[in-house]
Amino acid sequence: MPASALGLPSELALAFLAGVLLNLTPCVLPVIPLKIRTIIHHAGASPRQRVEAAVAFLAGTLLFFLAIGGAGALLHWTWGVLFQSPAIIAFLIAMMAGFAAMIFFDIDMPVPAFAYRMGGGRHMEPLISGVLAAILSTPCTGPFLGGVLAFALTQAPAVLVAVFLTIGLGLALPYVVILLHPSLLDRLPKAGEWSRRLRQALAFLLLASAVFFAGSLLSTHVTLWLWRAWAVGLAVWAGVAIVQRGTLTVRIVAISAAALGLSTAFAGGLLMLPHGGPLHWRPFTEAQLVAARRAHRPVLVEFTAAWCINCKILEKTVYVAPAVVRAAQRENLVALRVDLTRPNPAMERLLVKDGGAGLPFAEVRDPEGHMTEIFRGLFSPAALVAAIDRSASHLDMTG
């Protein structure tokens, strides 16, 4: 069993920091509207009620990480494996669309009768918010998380579960602190029309996430029209908010939300049919690796999935960057893609064997087939260009 050079206490500290930083990843952004709603609903409550809400939120997050950590220990699941299930994705899409409607129209969350009988009705929303935040964090590997997960998957079950629980604790901490200290929000202007419009804008963010994950289940053309319908809805909502009588703040909120949402959708290529990209990706096979080695060509291997938000960010930014394209052409690079949208045991074993524990993950191999660089999570075009150049120089030094 490999031991960490840092030791378990340091790995747990990194796991905690990785959990905190997960809040900044695109995967967790969709649940921010629900978290804000939970915080606002409890901001004026008694200290005891706020403590109970904080405990419920933390419990929801830790329960999920306990479950996923146990599954990792017993079933050897990799990070994000839940999103390979169409049933789970469909359930999450329904939840996100439902929460978006609740937030947009300010509808109270329906609470099952058994929760009322147990006296926990008012804590259902923070509990579900904590669970959903934890679930939506799993398609992303943020800073430090890739290394932490690679370490955890080599450890005894108890250590692996402890690492996962520590990640969950870090993920929940910022919102627990705000729930316990609502005075941190005192500087915000009093609620009014501007806050209603802001809430509605955040509902569009949650709805966009539902559309994104729907792309894992639906055809490209259907998903394209869903994105276009979302964009039209956002534009119409912003137009109505602008022309209606309201304060300057209301109009700024509407214009900013529409400009940010529509520009992001356009820049991300969400409103047009996708294309192969300048690297001319090919599906990964062992035969492709052998052919590249025989032709003395370096190889870039990307492990990706339709539900991996960070993967899509890399594909829309790093892999199409002019410097990367020039480096790929200069070194006659072969770009291979491993699609883990659905379960693929052979490719999942390859991912773990090559040092990955979640998506996104990429590796660069030199013309002799030796792996010279790996990337976990997000990275820059400059880092990839340097890795491609090093793969060529590695051959010069060893050839």
ZAMARGU-4260 file (C-alpha; in steps of 0.2 Angstrom, whole numbers, plus 5000, padded with zeros to 4 digits):
<rodrens>
0) 5000/5000/5000 | 5009/5016/4994 | 5012/5029/5008 | 5010/5048/5006 | 5026/5058/5006
5) 5016/5071/5016 | 5009/5059/5029 | 4991/5057/5034 | 4989/5073/5044 | 4995/5084/5029
10) 4984/5074/5017 | 4969/5077/5028 | 4973/5096/5029 | 4975/5096/5009 | 4958/5087/5008
15) 4950/5100/5019 | 4957/5114/5009 | 4952/5105/4993 | 4934/5104/5000 | 4934/5123/5003
20) 4940/5127/4986 | 4927/5115/4978 | 4915/5130/4982 | 4924/5140/4968 | 4922/5127/4954
25) 4909/5128/4941 | 4901/5112/4946 | 4896/5119/4963 | 4890/5136/4956 | 4872/5129/4951
30) 4868/5125/4970 | 4873/5143/4976 | 4855/5150/4973 | 4848/5136/4984 | 4862/5140/4997
35) 4858/5158/4997 | 4840/5155/4999 | 4843/5144/5014 | 4855/5157/5022 | 4842/5171/5019
40) 4828/5161/5026 | 4837/5158/5042 | 4846/5175/5044 | 4833/5182/5055 | 4829/5166/5065
45) 4834/5163/5083 | 4852/5157/5087 | 4846/5140/5090 | 4836/5139/5074 | 4852/5144/5064
50) 4863/5132/5073 | 4850/5118/5069 | 4850/5124/5051 | 4869/5124/5050 | 4869/5106/5058
55) 4857/5100/5045 | 4867/5108/5030 | 4883/5100/5037 | 4874/5083/5040 | 4867/5083/5022
60) 4885/5086/5015 | 4893/5073/5026 | 4880/5060/5024 | 4883/5060/5005 | 4902/5060/5007
65) 4901/5046/5019 | 4891/5036/5007 | 4902/5040/4992 | 4918/5036/5003 | 4911/5020/5008
70) 4907/5015/4990 | 4924/5020/4985 | 4931/5009/4998 | 4920/4994/4995 | 4916/4996/4976
75) 4932/5005/4971 | 4922/5019/4963 | 4931/5034/4956 | 4926/5052/4959 | 4911/5057/4948
80) 4905/5039/4945 | 4887/5043/4950 | 4885/5054/4935 | 4888/5039/4924 | 4870/5033/4929
85) 4856/5040/4917 | 4844/5038/4931 | 4854/5048/4944 | 4857/5062/4931 | 4838/5062/4927
90) 4834/5064/4945 | 4846/5078/4947 | 4839/5087/4932 | 4822/5086/4939 | 4828/5092/4956
95) 4837/5107/4948 | 4823/5112/4937 | 4811/5110/4952 | 4822/5121/4963 | 4824/5134/4949
100) 4805/5136/4949 | 4804/5137/4968 | 4817/5150/4968 | 4810/5160/4953 | 4793/5160/4960
105) 4798/5160/4979 | 4789/5145/4983 | 4792/5136/4999 | 4799/5118/4998 | 4786/5105/5000
110) 4790/5095/5016 | 4785/5076/5018 | 4773/5073/5032 | 4785/5061/5041 | 4797/5076/5042
115) 4784/5087/5051 | 4780/5072/5063 | 4798/5071/5067 | 4799/5090/5071 | 4811/5093/5057
120) 4801/5101/5043 | 4810/5118/5044 | 4827/5109/5042 | 4822/5099/5026 | 4828/5113/5015
125) 4846/5115/5023 | 4848/5096/5023 | 4843/5094/5005 | 4854/5109/5000 | 4869/5101/5009
130) 4866/5085/5000 | 4864/5093/4983 | 4879/5104/4985 | 4889/5088/4989 | 4882/5078/4974
135) 4885/5092/4962 | 4903/5094/4968 | 4908/5077/4962 | 4909/5080/4943 | 4924/5092/4947
140) 4941/5090/4953 | 4947/5107/4960 | 4964/5113/4966 | 4973/5099/4977 | 4958/5087/4975
145) 4966/5076/4961 | 4981/5072/4971 | 4971/5070/4987 | 4960/5057/4978 | 4974/5048/4971
150) 4981/5046/4988 | 4965/5041/4996 | 4961/5027/4983 | 4978/5018/4988 | 4973/5018/5007
155) 4964/5007/5019 | 4945/5009/5019 | 4945/5019/5035 | 4957/5031/5029 | 4948/5033/5012
160) 4932/5037/5021 | 4941/5049/5033 | 4948/5059/5018 | 4931/5060/5010 | 4922/5066/5026
165) 4936/5079/5027 | 4933/5085/5009 | 4914/5086/5014 | 4918/5096/5030 | 4928/5109/5019
170) 4914/5110/5006 | 4901/5114/5019 | 4912/5126/5031 | 4909/5143/5022 | 4890/5141/5023
175) 4890/5134/5040 | 4900/5150/5046 | 4888/5161/5037 | 4873/5153/5045 | 4880/5154/5062
180) 4885/5172/5059 | 4872/5180/5048 | 4879/5197/5053 | 4891/5194/5039 | 4877/5199/5027
185) 4872/5215/5037 | 4881/5226/5024 | 4869/5220/5010 | 4855/5232/5005 | 4838/5228/5012
190) 4828/5215/5002 | 4816/5222/4989 | 4813/5222/4971 | 4832/5221/4967 | 4834/5205/4978
195) 4818/5197/4969 | 4826/5200/4952 | 4843/5194/4958 | 4834/5178/4965 | 4826/5175/4948
200) 4843/5178/4939 | 4850/5164/4950 | 4836/5153/4946 | 4841/5154/4928 | 4859/5149/4933
205) 4851/5133/4941 | 4840/5130/4926 | 4856/5131/4915 | 4864/5118/4925 | 4849/5107/4922
210) 4850/5109/4903 | 4869/5106/4904 | 4866/5089/4912 | 4852/5085/4901 | 4865/5085/4887
215) 4871/5068/4894 | 4854/5060/4890 | 4848/5069/4875 | 4853/5071/4857 | 4864/5086/4852
220) 4850/5094/4842 | 4838/5093/4856 | 4850/5100/4869 | 4855/5114/4857 | 4836/5119/4856
225) 4835/5118/4875 | 4850/5130/4876 | 4842/5142/4864 | 4825/5141/4873 | 4835/5145/4889
230) 4843/5160/4881 | 4827/5167/4874 | 4819/5165/4891 | 4833/5174/4899 | 4833/5188/4887
235) 4814/5190/4888 | 4815/5191/4907 | 4828/5204/4907 | 4819/5214/4894 | 4803/5214/4905
240) 4813/5219/4920 | 4821/5233/4911 | 4805/5241/4904 | 4795/5239/4919 | 4796/5253/4932
245) 4809/5250/4944 | 4825/5257/4952 | 4842/5258/4943 | 4848/5244/4954 | 4835/5232/4947
250) 4839/5237/4929 | 4858/5234/4933 | 4854/5217/4940 | 4844/5212/4925 | 4856/5219/4912
255) 4871/5211/4921 | 4863/5194/4923 | 4857/5194/4904 | 4874/5200/4898 | 4884/5187/4908
260) 4873/5173/4904 | 4871/5176/4886 | 4889/5180/4883 | 4894/5164/4892 | 4882/5153/4882
265) 4889/5161/4866 | 4907/5160/4870 | 4905/5142/4876 | 4897/5137/4860 | 4881/5132/4868
270) 4870/5140/4855 | 4877/5132/4840 | 4881/5114/4834 | 4898/5108/4841 | 4913/5103/4830
275) 4928/5093/4832 | 4940/5107/4836 | 4957/5111/4829 | 4966/5096/4838 | 4955/5084/4827
280) 4952/5072/4842 | 4950/5053/4839 | 4942/5040/4850 | 4955/5032/4861 | 4961/5014/4857
285) 4977/5004/4860 | 4979/5003/4842 | 4979/5022/4840 | 4993/5022/4854 | 5003/5009/4844
290) 5001/5018/4828 | 5007/5035/4835 | 5022/5026/4843 | 5027/5018/4826 | 5025/5035/4818
295) 5036/5043/4832 | 5022/5056/4836 | 5018/5062/4854 | 5001/5059/4861 | 4988/5069/4871
300) 4975/5059/4880 | 4960/5067/4887 | 4948/5058/4899 | 4932/5067/4898 | 4913/5065/4900
305) 4897/5074/4894 | 4893/5078/4912 | 4910/5085/4917 | 4909/5104/4917 | 4927/5107/4920
310) 4931/5096/4905 | 4920/5106/4894 | 4929/5122/4900 | 4945/5114/4895 | 4938/5109/4878
315) 4932/5127/4875 | 4947/5136/4881 | 4964/5127/4883 | 4962/5114/4869 | 4957/5127/4856
320) 4970/5140/4862 | 4981/5146/4847 | 4997/5142/4856 | 4991/5124/4860 | 4986/5122/4842
325) 5003/5128/4835 | 5012/5117/4847 | 5002/5102/4842 | 5005/5105/4823 | 5023/5108/4826
330) 5026/5092/4835 | 5013/5082/4824 | 5003/5078/4840 | 4990/5064/4840 | 4975/5069/4851
335) 4965/5055/4859 | 4949/5056/4869 | 4942/5044/4882 | 4924/5046/4885 | 4918/5041/4902
340) 4900/5048/4901 | 4894/5030/4903 | 4903/5016/4913 | 4918/5009/4905 | 4928/4998/4917
345) 4943/4996/4906 | 4945/5014/4903 | 4942/5018/4922 | 4956/5006/4926 | 4967/5015/4914
350) 4963/5031/4922 | 4967/5025/4940 | 4983/5016/4933 | 4989/5032/4925 | 4987/5042/4941
355) 4969/5049/4939 | 4955/5048/4952 | 4942/5059/4943 | 4939/5071/4929 | 4945/5080/4920
360) 4962/5071/4918 | 4974/5072/4904 | 4991/5065/4900 | 5005/5069/4887 | 5015/5054/4880
365) 5032/5056/4871 | 5034/5048/4853 | 5040/5032/4862 | 5024/5031/4871 | 5031/5035/4888
370) 5020/5046/4899 | 5029/5063/4902 | 5016/5074/4910 | 4999/5072/4919 | 4986/5085/4922
375) 4972/5084/4936 | 4958/5097/4936 | 4959/5113/4926 | 4976/5119/4919 | 4982/5133/4907
380) 4986/5133/4889 | 5004/5138/4893 | 5006/5122/4905 | 5000/5111/4890 | 5011/5119/4878
385) 5026/5116/4889 | 5021/5098/4892 | 5020/5095/4873 | 5037/5103/4870 | 5045/5093/4884
390) 5038/5077/4877 | 5048/5081/4861 | 5064/5085/4870 | 5062/5069/4881 | 5064/5059/4865
395) 5079/5069/4860 | 5087/5066/4877 | 5083/5047/4876 | 5084/5044/4858
</rodrens>
